[in-house]
């Protein structure tokens, strides 16, 4: 029998609307669950709310897995994963490399699963989900039938969850550089790189943005392994310069360029992106792509993050010729979309420039935003044509 958690009389309305997090200050009383244990959650009236997993070390005390009294077993995970996979097949038909599970948005908090061709890469970010990992692997094998499954768990807040980094094959084995194809391009997911090895959330955006870059020289800062650059070259960009502080990321990017026959059109700069843009000659560039990692670790550092985003965009705009293209993104969930948009607008104002918005986009269908959970929306991206204010 699972331990029970009872909520206060006055809890957030969002809980009844489908939000999956129960905060510590919403709990009235509880049995004595161990951290990582499954618990049944009840309203103050003793009405059943759902089943989730518990962690006393987290401000989010319970993360809900189901609103029904279901056994949390392989069949449960198989049902959830089948539903998520079905949505992907409908939304992105024919895609063989895709995010199969996007945590809370698929009813599986603490779990991300990316599929690269026939291989799966898992990221487990909570103690409760870590305790259920064997069931998840069994379900993934049954539903997806992969060649192998790798766990790449190295997110920054593992210590708070009582977890350690994990880098290992959980089911069979495979290469450290996983080859896969997308949009007619040959790509690599690097298991020694960032996140799950490749940023699938920007794949569709890279395709859409690339259509605006034909015959342009592209500067791709925070390039990682070159997702934006390889799409741009494939769409007819004249050249790409990839700027990243990671030597390994650039080495993988070089290999990707060779695989696709673009090695003569790509150059590589191992440098801090802030420094690169700060030193760039004014009014000299055709197009600049800015896709930094998250600049914020907690809400307390929001101000610093916004200043960082403004600095990046300010320098990018300053370096562009009249009619140049600025493609800019933020993957920081803790930075509100409105606040980020405002600092981009301020960067234009400070440069006495005008931006004509050509594209506004966000997450692709395999990273669905959950209506009951605003936190599931994190990715924001704009593309602008840039001109001096005096030209208007």
Order of alpha helices (4+ residues) and beta strands (2+ residues): beta-alpha-beta-beta-beta-beta-beta-alpha-beta-beta-beta-alpha-alpha-beta-alpha-beta-beta-beta-alpha-beta-alpha-beta-alpha-beta-alpha-beta-alpha-beta-alpha-beta-beta
